[in-house]
Amino acid sequence: MSLQAADRPLNELHDAMLLDLDGVVYIGPKAVPAAPEAVGKARAAGARVAFVTNNAGRTPARIAEHLTQLGVPAAPEDVVTSAEAAARLIAARYPEGSEVLVVGDTGLRQAVRRMGLRPVTVSSDSVVAVVQGYSRTMARDLLDQGTLAVSRGAFYVASNSDATAPTEWGVTPANGSFVRVIAHATGVEPVIAGKPMRPLHEEGMMRTGASNPLIVGDRLDTDIEGATVHGAAGLLVLSGVATPQDVLAAPAHQRPRYLSWDVSGMNEPHPGPVRRVEGDTARTECGGWTVTSMEGTVRLSGEGDRLDGLRALCTAVWADETVDPSGSSAAEALAVLGW
């Protein structure tokens, strides 16, 4: 995957916008500044918008209420959570009324119940599955009970495997970090329902009726890898977890198709970097920036939008396996851009 050009706004090229929440639409209790206007503009252009989140702690209704308070009007049916995808995985395997031990919060318990399953909090021989999702108040006794049930052979499902999440205080542990407790204690790896695996984005596509969605996120290992898994277009925004250094070093299956400062990028056309090879030298241009690649090194020169410089640099590094994205020449190029 490499960065591509779009001569029209992305909201005209794709039939639905599948937006991650944390780091894209909001960070903690506050909206990303560009988000309310950007979502409204996408909708006005005719794009269907769904909010697709790996966070299984809150119910769709509470998330929709929070979004509306932040100036992003949303109904519960606009919100697709990993809790719903996880519960659907279990319901497809076990009969209605089966007991499922929930290691998580209200959103996960309600999703399990809506699928016709019975959420419980104590391990027993009648528990057929353990489902684990993010909770800000994760209790030790729930981790203990989940461990006991998985050790007895219960089917183990995790809503998602994000190790961290952006908050108003900074980056903090997320569900993936707590999943490691049960997985390490039992030696059993869970089935993952959320991004980057297929179930969650498939739920979003079903909800919107999309055939050609744009997946917008701030994480390479969930949002963008999830887009790659689907063969869909991924727009990485720099308003959340991923840094320019992360993007530059991204492996092939985590490289976005488009790059933007924030979610407003879904309403904009995108310049395409142009790479030319002359002998043992390659030149990659985007906007007012040029990256010269030669003998395993890169050098950036020019001026203009820093994002264009990053686009050119990523394209140059991704195309040349001899360049170390963590090496000194790449670091110097990022420093020219102020990173």
TORKOL-4160 file (C-alpha; in steps of 0.2 Angstrom, whole numbers, padded with zeros to 4 digits, m for minus):
339
<pt num="1" X="0000" Y="0000" Z="0000"/>
<pt num="2" X="0006" Y="0018" Z="m0004"/>
<pt num="3" X="m0001" Y="0035" Z="m0003"/>
<pt num="4" X="m0013" Y="0039" Z="m0017"/>
<pt num="5" X="m0020" Y="0054" Z="m0025"/>
<pt num="6" X="m0038" Y="0059" Z="m0025"/>
<pt num="7" X="m0043" Y="0073" Z="m0037"/>
<pt num="8" X="m0060" Y="0075" Z="m0028"/>
<pt num="9" X="m0065" Y="0076" Z="m0010"/>
<pt num="10" X="m0065" Y="0058" Z="m0002"/>
<pt num="11" X="m0083" Y="0060" Z="0003"/>
<pt num="12" X="m0088" Y="0060" Z="m0016"/>
<pt num="13" X="m0077" Y="0045" Z="m0020"/>
<pt num="14" X="m0083" Y="0033" Z="m0006"/>
<pt num="15" X="m0101" Y="0029" Z="m0001"/>
<pt num="16" X="m0099" Y="0029" Z="0018"/>
<pt num="17" X="m0087" Y="0036" Z="0031"/>
<pt num="18" X="m0083" Y="0023" Z="0045"/>
<pt num="19" X="m0076" Y="0034" Z="0058"/>
<pt num="20" X="m0066" Y="0029" Z="0073"/>
<pt num="21" X="m0070" Y="0039" Z="0089"/>
<pt num="22" X="m0056" Y="0040" Z="0101"/>
<pt num="23" X="m0042" Y="0051" Z="0093"/>
<pt num="24" X="m0053" Y="0055" Z="0078"/>
<pt num="25" X="m0069" Y="0063" Z="0084"/>
<pt num="26" X="m0065" Y="0065" Z="0102"/>
<pt num="27" X="m0051" Y="0063" Z="0115"/>
<pt num="28" X="m0059" Y="0060" Z="0132"/>
<pt num="29" X="m0073" Y="0072" Z="0135"/>
<pt num="30" X="m0068" Y="0084" Z="0122"/>
<pt num="31" X="m0071" Y="0085" Z="0103"/>
<pt num="32" X="m0057" Y="0085" Z="0091"/>
<pt num="33" X="m0059" Y="0103" Z="0086"/>
<pt num="34" X="m0062" Y="0099" Z="0067"/>
<pt num="35" X="m0074" Y="0085" Z="0070"/>
<pt num="36" X="m0091" Y="0093" Z="0072"/>
<pt num="37" X="m0089" Y="0103" Z="0056"/>
<pt num="38" X="m0081" Y="0089" Z="0046"/>
<pt num="39" X="m0095" Y="0077" Z="0050"/>
<pt num="40" X="m0108" Y="0089" Z="0046"/>
<pt num="41" X="m0100" Y="0093" Z="0029"/>
<pt num="42" X="m0098" Y="0075" Z="0025"/>
<pt num="43" X="m0116" Y="0072" Z="0028"/>
<pt num="44" X="m0121" Y="0087" Z="0018"/>
<pt num="45" X="m0112" Y="0080" Z="0004"/>
<pt num="46" X="m0122" Y="0064" Z="0004"/>
<pt num="47" X="m0110" Y="0052" Z="0013"/>
<pt num="48" X="m0117" Y="0040" Z="0026"/>
<pt num="49" X="m0107" Y="0041" Z="0042"/>
<pt num="50" X="m0105" Y="0028" Z="0055"/>
<pt num="51" X="m0095" Y="0029" Z="0071"/>
<pt num="52" X="m0085" Y="0012" Z="0073"/>
<pt num="53" X="m0076" Y="0010" Z="0089"/>
<pt num="54" X="m0066" Y="m0003" Z="0097"/>
<pt num="55" X="m0072" Y="0004" Z="0114"/>
<pt num="56" X="m0084" Y="m0009" Z="0122"/>
<pt num="57" X="m0087" Y="0000" Z="0138"/>
<pt num="58" X="m0101" Y="0011" Z="0134"/>
<pt num="59" X="m0118" Y="0008" Z="0125"/>
<pt num="60" X="m0122" Y="0015" Z="0108"/>
<pt num="61" X="m0135" Y="0026" Z="0116"/>
<pt num="62" X="m0123" Y="0034" Z="0128"/>
<pt num="63" X="m0110" Y="0036" Z="0115"/>
<pt num="64" X="m0123" Y="0044" Z="0103"/>
<pt num="65" X="m0128" Y="0056" Z="0118"/>
<pt num="66" X="m0110" Y="0061" Z="0121"/>
<pt num="67" X="m0107" Y="0064" Z="0102"/>
<pt num="68" X="m0123" Y="0075" Z="0101"/>
<pt num="69" X="m0117" Y="0085" Z="0116"/>
<pt num="70" X="m0100" Y="0088" Z="0107"/>
<pt num="71" X="m0109" Y="0095" Z="0092"/>
<pt num="72" X="m0109" Y="0079" Z="0082"/>
<pt num="73" X="m0128" Y="0074" Z="0081"/>
<pt num="74" X="m0129" Y="0055" Z="0082"/>
<pt num="75" X="m0142" Y="0041" Z="0085"/>
<pt num="76" X="m0138" Y="0025" Z="0093"/>
<pt num="77" X="m0140" Y="0016" Z="0077"/>
<pt num="78" X="m0126" Y="0027" Z="0070"/>
<pt num="79" X="m0114" Y="0019" Z="0083"/>
<pt num="80" X="m0106" Y="0002" Z="0080"/>
<pt num="81" X="m0096" Y="m0005" Z="0094"/>
<pt num="82" X="m0084" Y="m0020" Z="0096"/>
<pt num="83" X="m0095" Y="m0026" Z="0110"/>
<pt num="84" X="m0109" Y="m0029" Z="0097"/>
<pt num="85" X="m0097" Y="m0038" Z="0085"/>
<pt num="86" X="m0090" Y="m0048" Z="0100"/>
<pt num="87" X="m0108" Y="m0053" Z="0106"/>
<pt num="88" X="m0113" Y="m0058" Z="0088"/>
<pt num="89" X="m0098" Y="m0069" Z="0086"/>
<pt num="90" X="m0103" Y="m0079" Z="0102"/>
<pt num="91" X="m0122" Y="m0079" Z="0097"/>
<pt num="92" X="m0117" Y="m0087" Z="0081"/>
<pt num="93" X="m0109" Y="m0101" Z="0090"/>
<pt num="94" X="m0120" Y="m0105" Z="0105"/>
<pt num="95" X="m0139" Y="m0106" Z="0108"/>
<pt num="96" X="m0150" Y="m0092" Z="0115"/>
<pt num="97" X="m0149" Y="m0091" Z="0134"/>
<pt num="98" X="m0131" Y="m0098" Z="0135"/>
<pt num="99" X="m0121" Y="m0090" Z="0149"/>
<pt num="100" X="m0107" Y="m0078" Z="0145"/>
<pt num="101" X="m0095" Y="m0072" Z="0158"/>
<pt num="102" X="m0093" Y="m0053" Z="0154"/>
<pt num="103" X="m0076" Y="m0046" Z="0159"/>
<pt num="104" X="m0081" Y="m0028" Z="0155"/>
<pt num="105" X="m0093" Y="m0014" Z="0157"/>
<pt num="106" X="m0111" Y="m0010" Z="0154"/>
<pt num="107" X="m0110" Y="m0008" Z="0135"/>
<pt num="108" X="m0103" Y="m0026" Z="0134"/>
<pt num="109" X="m0116" Y="m0033" Z="0145"/>
<pt num="110" X="m0130" Y="m0025" Z="0136"/>
<pt num="111" X="m0123" Y="m0031" Z="0119"/>
<pt num="112" X="m0123" Y="m0049" Z="0126"/>
<pt num="113" X="m0140" Y="m0048" Z="0132"/>
<pt num="114" X="m0147" Y="m0040" Z="0115"/>
<pt num="115" X="m0140" Y="m0056" Z="0106"/>
<pt num="116" X="m0151" Y="m0067" Z="0117"/>
<pt num="117" X="m0137" Y="m0073" Z="0128"/>
<pt num="118" X="m0136" Y="m0072" Z="0147"/>
<pt num="119" X="m0122" Y="m0061" Z="0155"/>
<pt num="120" X="m0115" Y="m0067" Z="0171"/>
<pt num="121" X="m0100" Y="m0062" Z="0182"/>
<pt num="122" X="m0095" Y="m0078" Z="0191"/>
<pt num="123" X="m0087" Y="m0093" Z="0183"/>
<pt num="124" X="m0096" Y="m0110" Z="0183"/>
<pt num="125" X="m0097" Y="m0126" Z="0172"/>
<pt num="126" X="m0112" Y="m0118" Z="0163"/>
<pt num="127" X="m0102" Y="m0103" Z="0156"/>
<pt num="128" X="m0099" Y="m0107" Z="0138"/>
<pt num="129" X="m0089" Y="m0091" Z="0134"/>
<pt num="130" X="m0079" Y="m0077" Z="0141"/>
<pt num="131" X="m0080" Y="m0060" Z="0133"/>
<pt num="132" X="m0068" Y="m0046" Z="0138"/>
<pt num="133" X="m0070" Y="m0027" Z="0134"/>
<pt num="134" X="m0063" Y="m0011" Z="0140"/>
<pt num="135" X="m0068" Y="m0004" Z="0157"/>
<pt num="136" X="m0061" Y="0011" Z="0166"/>
<pt num="137" X="m0065" Y="0003" Z="0182"/>
<pt num="138" X="m0059" Y="m0015" Z="0178"/>
<pt num="139" X="m0060" Y="m0025" Z="0194"/>
<pt num="140" X="m0048" Y="m0039" Z="0199"/>
<pt num="141" X="m0062" Y="m0051" Z="0204"/>
<pt num="142" X="m0068" Y="m0050" Z="0186"/>
<pt num="143" X="m0051" Y="m0054" Z="0179"/>
<pt num="144" X="m0050" Y="m0069" Z="0191"/>
<pt num="145" X="m0067" Y="m0076" Z="0186"/>
<pt num="146" X="m0063" Y="m0074" Z="0168"/>
<pt num="147" X="m0047" Y="m0083" Z="0170"/>
<pt num="148" X="m0055" Y="m0097" Z="0179"/>
<pt num="149" X="m0068" Y="m0099" Z="0165"/>
<pt num="150" X="m0056" Y="m0099" Z="0151"/>
<pt num="151" X="m0045" Y="m0112" Z="0160"/>
<pt num="152" X="m0061" Y="m0123" Z="0161"/>
<pt num="153" X="m0062" Y="m0122" Z="0142"/>
<pt num="154" X="m0074" Y="m0107" Z="0139"/>
<pt num="155" X="m0073" Y="m0099" Z="0122"/>
<pt num="156" X="m0063" Y="m0083" Z="0124"/>
<pt num="157" X="m0067" Y="m0068" Z="0114"/>
<pt num="158" X="m0060" Y="m0050" Z="0116"/>
<pt num="159" X="m0069" Y="m0035" Z="0109"/>
<pt num="160" X="m0052" Y="m0028" Z="0104"/>
<pt num="161" X="m0034" Y="m0029" Z="0107"/>
<pt num="162" X="m0029" Y="m0010" Z="0107"/>
<pt num="163" X="m0015" Y="m0009" Z="0120"/>
<pt num="164" X="m0017" Y="0009" Z="0123"/>
<pt num="165" X="m0030" Y="0023" Z="0121"/>
<pt num="166" X="m0028" Y="0042" Z="0120"/>
<pt num="167" X="m0036" Y="0051" Z="0135"/>
<pt num="168" X="m0037" Y="0069" Z="0141"/>
<pt num="169" X="m0022" Y="0064" Z="0152"/>
<pt num="170" X="m0011" Y="0056" Z="0138"/>
<pt num="171" X="m0010" Y="0038" Z="0132"/>
<pt num="172" X="m0016" Y="0025" Z="0144"/>
<pt num="173" X="m0018" Y="0006" Z="0145"/>
<pt num="174" X="m0033" Y="0000" Z="0135"/>
<pt num="175" X="m0042" Y="m0017" Z="0133"/>
<pt num="176" X="m0027" Y="m0026" Z="0125"/>
<pt num="177" X="m0017" Y="m0023" Z="0140"/>
<pt num="178" X="m0030" Y="m0031" Z="0151"/>
<pt num="179" X="m0032" Y="m0045" Z="0139"/>
<pt num="180" X="m0014" Y="m0050" Z="0141"/>
<pt num="181" X="m0018" Y="m0054" Z="0160"/>
<pt num="182" X="m0030" Y="m0068" Z="0156"/>
<pt num="183" X="m0021" Y="m0074" Z="0140"/>
<pt num="184" X="m0004" Y="m0075" Z="0150"/>
<pt num="185" X="m0012" Y="m0083" Z="0165"/>
<pt num="186" X="m0021" Y="m0097" Z="0154"/>
<pt num="187" X="m0010" Y="m0098" Z="0139"/>
<pt num="188" X="m0026" Y="m0095" Z="0128"/>
<pt num="189" X="m0027" Y="m0082" Z="0115"/>
<pt num="190" X="m0044" Y="m0074" Z="0112"/>
<pt num="191" X="m0053" Y="m0072" Z="0096"/>
<pt num="192" X="m0053" Y="m0053" Z="0092"/>
<pt num="193" X="m0069" Y="m0046" Z="0086"/>
<pt num="194" X="m0064" Y="m0028" Z="0084"/>
<pt num="195" X="m0052" Y="m0019" Z="0073"/>
<pt num="196" X="m0041" Y="m0024" Z="0064"/>
<pt num="197" X="m0051" Y="m0040" Z="0062"/>
<pt num="198" X="m0065" Y="m0041" Z="0050"/>
<pt num="199" X="m0081" Y="m0042" Z="0061"/>
<pt num="200" X="m0082" Y="m0024" Z="0067"/>
<pt num="201" X="m0080" Y="m0016" Z="0050"/>
<pt num="202" X="m0091" Y="m0028" Z="0042"/>
<pt num="203" X="m0104" Y="m0023" Z="0055"/>
<pt num="204" X="m0101" Y="m0005" Z="0050"/>
<pt num="205" X="m0103" Y="m0009" Z="0032"/>
<pt num="206" X="m0119" Y="m0019" Z="0035"/>
<pt num="207" X="m0126" Y="m0004" Z="0045"/>
<pt num="208" X="m0123" Y="0009" Z="0032"/>
<pt num="209" X="m0125" Y="m0002" Z="0017"/>
<pt num="210" X="m0108" Y="0003" Z="0011"/>
<pt num="211" X="m0099" Y="m0006" Z="m0004"/>
<pt num="212" X="m0084" Y="0006" Z="m0005"/>
<pt num="213" X="m0081" Y="0014" Z="0012"/>
<pt num="214" X="m0068" Y="0026" Z="0018"/>
<pt num="215" X="m0061" Y="0020" Z="0035"/>
<pt num="216" X="m0054" Y="0034" Z="0045"/>
<pt num="217" X="m0044" Y="0031" Z="0061"/>
<pt num="218" X="m0029" Y="0037" Z="0071"/>
<pt num="219" X="m0021" Y="0020" Z="0074"/>
<pt num="220" X="m0010" Y="0010" Z="0061"/>
<pt num="221" X="m0012" Y="m0007" Z="0070"/>
<pt num="222" X="m0031" Y="m0006" Z="0071"/>
<pt num="223" X="m0039" Y="0006" Z="0059"/>
<pt num="224" X="m0027" Y="0006" Z="0045"/>
<pt num="225" X="m0023" Y="m0013" Z="0046"/>
<pt num="226" X="m0042" Y="m0016" Z="0047"/>
<pt num="227" X="m0044" Y="m0006" Z="0031"/>
<pt num="228" X="m0030" Y="m0016" Z="0023"/>
<pt num="229" X="m0038" Y="m0032" Z="0028"/>
<pt num="230" X="m0054" Y="m0027" Z="0020"/>
<pt num="231" X="m0046" Y="m0020" Z="0004"/>
<pt num="232" X="m0054" Y="m0004" Z="0008"/>
<pt num="233" X="m0047" Y="0014" Z="0008"/>
<pt num="234" X="m0039" Y="0020" Z="0024"/>
<pt num="235" X="m0037" Y="0038" Z="0030"/>
<pt num="236" X="m0025" Y="0040" Z="0044"/>
<pt num="237" X="m0027" Y="0056" Z="0055"/>
<pt num="238" X="m0013" Y="0063" Z="0066"/>
<pt num="239" X="m0025" Y="0070" Z="0079"/>
<pt num="240" X="m0023" Y="0054" Z="0090"/>
<pt num="241" X="m0011" Y="0040" Z="0093"/>
<pt num="242" X="0000" Y="0038" Z="0077"/>
<pt num="243" X="0014" Y="0050" Z="0075"/>
<pt num="244" X="0024" Y="0055" Z="0059"/>
<pt num="245" X="0038" Y="0043" Z="0065"/>
<pt num="246" X="0025" Y="0029" Z="0067"/>
<pt num="247" X="0019" Y="0032" Z="0049"/>
<pt num="248" X="0036" Y="0032" Z="0041"/>
<pt num="249" X="0040" Y="0016" Z="0049"/>
<pt num="250" X="0024" Y="0007" Z="0046"/>
<pt num="251" X="0025" Y="m0010" Z="0038"/>
<pt num="252" X="0016" Y="m0013" Z="0022"/>
<pt num="253" X="0000" Y="m0020" Z="0029"/>
<pt num="254" X="m0002" Y="m0004" Z="0040"/>
<pt num="255" X="0001" Y="0009" Z="0027"/>
<pt num="256" X="m0014" Y="0021" Z="0024"/>
<pt num="257" X="m0020" Y="0026" Z="0007"/>
<pt num="258" X="m0022" Y="0044" Z="0013"/>
<pt num="259" X="m0015" Y="0055" Z="0026"/>
<pt num="260" X="m0023" Y="0070" Z="0035"/>
<pt num="261" X="m0020" Y="0081" Z="0050"/>
<pt num="262" X="m0038" Y="0077" Z="0056"/>
<pt num="263" X="m0055" Y="0070" Z="0051"/>
<pt num="264" X="m0058" Y="0085" Z="0040"/>
<pt num="265" X="m0047" Y="0076" Z="0027"/>
<pt num="266" X="m0062" Y="0065" Z="0022"/>
<pt num="267" X="m0069" Y="0081" Z="0014"/>
<pt num="268" X="m0054" Y="0086" Z="0004"/>
<pt num="269" X="m0045" Y="0080" Z="m0011"/>
<pt num="270" X="m0028" Y="0073" Z="m0008"/>
<pt num="271" X="m0012" Y="0076" Z="m0018"/>
<pt num="272" X="m0002" Y="0061" Z="m0024"/>
<pt num="273" X="0017" Y="0060" Z="m0022"/>
<pt num="274" X="0026" Y="0058" Z="m0038"/>
<pt num="275" X="0042" Y="0047" Z="m0038"/>
<pt num="276" X="0055" Y="0047" Z="m0052"/>
<pt num="277" X="0070" Y="0036" Z="m0053"/>
<pt num="278" X="0085" Y="0042" Z="m0063"/>
<pt num="279" X="0100" Y="0030" Z="m0062"/>
<pt num="280" X="0104" Y="0027" Z="m0044"/>
<pt num="281" X="0094" Y="0042" Z="m0038"/>
<pt num="282" X="0076" Y="0043" Z="m0035"/>
<pt num="283" X="0066" Y="0059" Z="m0032"/>
<pt num="284" X="0049" Y="0060" Z="m0024"/>
<pt num="285" X="0039" Y="0076" Z="m0025"/>
<pt num="286" X="0023" Y="0082" Z="m0016"/>
<pt num="287" X="0017" Y="0100" Z="m0015"/>
<pt num="288" X="0033" Y="0111" Z="m0013"/>
<pt num="289" X="0043" Y="0097" Z="m0006"/>
<pt num="290" X="0056" Y="0085" Z="m0014"/>
<pt num="291" X="0064" Y="0070" Z="m0006"/>
<pt num="292" X="0080" Y="0063" Z="m0014"/>
<pt num="293" X="0084" Y="0045" Z="m0011"/>
<pt num="294" X="0101" Y="0038" Z="m0014"/>
<pt num="295" X="0112" Y="0024" Z="m0007"/>
<pt num="296" X="0100" Y="0020" Z="0007"/>
<pt num="297" X="0098" Y="0038" Z="0013"/>
<pt num="298" X="0085" Y="0052" Z="0011"/>
<pt num="299" X="0086" Y="0071" Z="0010"/>
<pt num="300" X="0071" Y="0082" Z="0011"/>
<pt num="301" X="0071" Y="0100" Z="0004"/>
<pt num="302" X="0058" Y="0113" Z="m0001"/>
<pt num="303" X="0044" Y="0122" Z="0008"/>
<pt num="304" X="0025" Y="0122" Z="0010"/>
<pt num="305" X="0012" Y="0112" Z="0019"/>
<pt num="306" X="0022" Y="0100" Z="0031"/>
<pt num="307" X="0009" Y="0086" Z="0027"/>
<pt num="308" X="0014" Y="0087" Z="0009"/>
<pt num="309" X="0032" Y="0085" Z="0015"/>
<pt num="310" X="0027" Y="0070" Z="0026"/>
<pt num="311" X="0018" Y="0062" Z="0011"/>
<pt num="312" X="0033" Y="0064" Z="0000"/>
<pt num="313" X="0045" Y="0056" Z="0013"/>
<pt num="314" X="0033" Y="0041" Z="0017"/>
<pt num="315" X="0032" Y="0037" Z="m0002"/>
<pt num="316" X="0051" Y="0038" Z="m0004"/>
<pt num="317" X="0055" Y="0028" Z="0011"/>
<pt num="318" X="0041" Y="0015" Z="0008"/>
<pt num="319" X="0047" Y="0013" Z="m0010"/>
<pt num="320" X="0066" Y="0010" Z="m0005"/>
<pt num="321" X="0069" Y="m0005" Z="0006"/>
<pt num="322" X="0087" Y="0001" Z="0008"/>
<pt num="323" X="0082" Y="0016" Z="0018"/>
<pt num="324" X="0080" Y="0014" Z="0037"/>
<pt num="325" X="0064" Y="0023" Z="0043"/>
<pt num="326" X="0072" Y="0024" Z="0060"/>
<pt num="327" X="0089" Y="0029" Z="0054"/>
<pt num="328" X="0098" Y="0046" Z="0055"/>
<pt num="329" X="0093" Y="0053" Z="0037"/>
<pt num="330" X="0075" Y="0049" Z="0040"/>
<pt num="331" X="0076" Y="0058" Z="0057"/>
<pt num="332" X="0084" Y="0073" Z="0049"/>
<pt num="333" X="0071" Y="0074" Z="0036"/>
<pt num="334" X="0057" Y="0073" Z="0049"/>
<pt num="335" X="0066" Y="0087" Z="0059"/>
<pt num="336" X="0066" Y="0098" Z="0044"/>
<pt num="337" X="0047" Y="0096" Z="0045"/>
<pt num="338" X="0047" Y="0100" Z="0063"/>
<pt num="339" X="0045" Y="0083" Z="0070"/>
